[in-house]
Amino acid sequence: MANVQKYPLFGIPNAVTVDTTPIPSDHATRELYERAVADPPSITDAEMRTITLRPPPEQEDELCREKCGLPFEEVVQKALRREKLNYDEAEIPKLGVRWKHQTDKTALQLRQTQHDKDLRYAAVDAVTPQSLKDARAIAQPVYAEAGDAASAAVLEYYQGSEVLQIKRALMTSWQKHVLEQANSGACGLILFYPAAEAAKWEEFKAKMPIMDNFQLHLMETEDNNNRDEKLLQEKFKELRDAGTVPAGLRKDAFLYVDDEALASIDKKRPFLWLWEPQDTEYGPLRVELNYIMPLLMARLTQRDLEGDARIKPFRHGPELEALHKAASYSRSDDMIPVWPPDPRAT
């Protein structure tokens, strides 16, 4: 009988289904493992690589050079000489090189029976060269220290309130709503930028965070520096009314950058502008660059929901007026309102 486990993803219950039904090793594989444990010297280099999921020597060296500039054995010897290793070099003895066959086989090994797993662990230990084991022990502190430094850098970048904002965005049902809409779901925005400021725009774009599963449709504008934002409103209306807004993009809002936004890239809270095609009362909203995804997208998607799901876990609604009100509790370096504010005010 199949053993199926369901796991949440991005706050969506049972979004991922995984078949964990055990798959016994075939006779040849089990026989190889048993021989490796009973008589390690009888194992050939090719068999050792099969057991430990290492690629053939030439491929291993090529992948290793791509990773750190050195062939595999040179990295091992460098570790054994206790020369200083960088993170990529320390990863090689620790984890080996990454290749597709290893990934595919590892996925199957996760479903081995416990008996087969124990046998495989023993076989791997028996045939792994002692020099590689020693190199791993030496590389481990370097690898761990670099990992701790990377984690600290992430925590420093996403300071307390930023982490909380992201967590709150993931508490909403916006991802589930987008997924349920299938091809008609919207998880992206049009962004207008001035063609006349190509160099500044490239610098600005280079600092925009990478956002998985989020579409940002870039459109040049001839208006010098986008000084007349009302022209952008009209342009967006034309696209929407003509049915030419690309699939997957929201039709009730758009983003744009102008001189002020481009100049903010070197400041503490770089931003771009969010506006709506029908707005004549509240005006564009400054949105901090790091919060386009997931926070802004979550709030815009909440407009499509009803009841508590339209607001919770935030204090203010997702309408432009409410976002402006929330932004009024926050200030940039120049003491101008920038959304989002501190989590307590959103």
LINQUIZI-V70311 format. One line per field, one symbol per residue. phi: phi as a letter, one per 20 degrees, with the letter a starting at -180 (. if undefined). A space follows every 10 residues. Layout:
phi=???
//
This chain:
phi=.fddddcfbl neflfddced ggdfffffff ffffffffbg ffeffffgff femefggfff fffffffcnc fgffffffff flffdeffff ffffdmeebf gfffffffff dfffffffff gfffffdfgf fffffffffg ffffffffff fffffffefh ffgfffffff feefffffff flfefdcabf cecfffdgff ffffffefff cfmdeceecf cegfmlfdff ffgfffgfff femdfggndf ddabdbccgf fffffedfcf bcddbcfefc ddnfdfcfgf dfceffffff fffeecmfff cfeeedfefg gfffffffec cegemdfcee eggfdf
//
